């Protein structure tokens, strides 16, 4: 057992901190989504590590074994589904493997890949976050006695939203490819919903619809780029 696991297993879960003693590896490229999960982990007692790509996640997993892995389906270097599949077949298996996306239609693919459950973005409910993990956690790691079910909702720092918009602006400024469009629509759709930015989410949906119909996507990209730039100038959702 490595040093990290030696440290975390000395901590026992409580009714107030039901995830105490667990380490969560979050494979997620959105700073806004990461900040939300970081806050949820802190309030639940869990430690968190972050990987922003498939390549980074495999480096983390080569060094230590987390208790929980949460994998975003859309990552800059590919789909998170193969990683979920690999983790689900690992021995010894990670205790809890969850997939996440802003596109709820992907839940079936996430479960088929071998995940224990699916977290729809935005991930902001403390009760739902804890339940998603505790439902699949082994009995010997469950908190003792009755558990307090919190009704708290976390709100990430707007700076993280700004960082995500900056990232999208860089991608949109490059030559559009099928992969980059699919990546932007999935990434920004989740970010927009997490930030309750309905106008931006609608623009993402329009670009996705153009792509799916095989129609010219440049008008949708131009509109989305303009909206991203206006939010960067304003410092947040408009």
PERA-V450219 format. One record per residue. N is the residue number from 1. PHI is phi in whole degrees, -180 to 180 (none if undefined). Layout:
<<N/PHI> <N/PHI>>
This chain:
<<1/none> <2/-80> <3/-63> <4/-63> <5/-66> <6/-58> <7/-70> <8/-72> <9/-75> <10/-79> <11/-100> <12/-110> <13/-65> <14/-128> <15/-62> <16/-83> <17/-126> <18/-69> <19/-106> <20/-61> <21/97> <22/-97> <23/-118> <24/-105> <25/-99> <26/-103> <27/-101> <28/-157> <29/-97> <30/-83> <31/-66> <32/-65> <33/-65> <34/-63> <35/-64> <36/-62> <37/-67> <38/-60> <39/-65> <40/-66> <41/-66> <42/-60> <43/-69> <44/-97> <45/95> <46/-87> <47/-88> <48/-132> <49/-121> <50/-124> <51/-125> <52/-100> <53/-161> <54/-63> <55/-61> <56/-65> <57/-64> <58/-69> <59/-66> <60/-60> <61/-70> <62/-76> <63/-101> <64/-148> <65/-114> <66/-74> <67/-81> <68/-134> <69/-124> <70/-114> <71/-117> <72/-73> <73/-71> <74/-101> <75/-123> <76/-62> <77/-109> <78/138> <79/-76> <80/-80> <81/-62> <82/-61> <83/-65> <84/-59> <85/-61> <86/-62> <87/-65> <88/-68> <89/-97> <90/-68> <91/-140> <92/-71> <93/-77> <94/-56> <95/-59> <96/-136> <97/-122> <98/-124> <99/-104> <100/-144> <101/-168> <102/-81> <103/-99> <104/-68> <105/-67> <106/-86> <107/-57> <108/-61> <109/-67> <110/-63> <111/-67> <112/-63> <113/-73> <114/118> <115/-71> <116/-78> <117/-165> <118/-133> <119/-112> <120/-80> <121/-80> <122/-77> <123/-93> <124/-139> <125/-88> <126/-64> <127/-63> <128/-66> <129/-63> <130/-63> <131/-64> <132/-61> <133/-86> <134/-65> <135/-58> <136/-111> <137/-80> <138/-57> <139/-58> <140/-74> <141/-112> <142/-78> <143/-67> <144/-75> <145/67> <146/-62> <147/-109> <148/-74> <149/-97> <150/-78> <151/-112> <152/-75> <153/-122> <154/-92> <155/-127> <156/-64> <157/-64> <158/-59> <159/-60> <160/-66> <161/-64> <162/-61> <163/-62> <164/-66> <165/-64> <166/-62> <167/-62> <168/-63> <169/-59> <170/-66> <171/-66> <172/-68> <173/-76> <174/-88> <175/-62> <176/-72> <177/-128> <178/-57> <179/-65> <180/-67> <181/-68> <182/-62> <183/-65> <184/-63> <185/-65> <186/-72> <187/-64> <188/-74> <189/-61> <190/-66> <191/-65> <192/-63> <193/-67> <194/-64> <195/-92> <196/56> <197/-98> <198/-67> <199/-64> <200/-66> <201/-64> <202/-64> <203/-66> <204/-63> <205/-63> <206/-65> <207/-66> <208/-62> <209/-66> <210/-60> <211/-63> <212/-69> <213/-83> <214/77> <215/-83> <216/-57> <217/-97> <218/-59> <219/-60> <220/-68> <221/-66> <222/-63> <223/-65> <224/-66> <225/-61> <226/-63> <227/-68> <228/-64> <229/-64> <230/-66> <231/-74> <232/-65> <233/-68> <234/-84> <235/88> <236/163> <237/-57> <238/-111>>
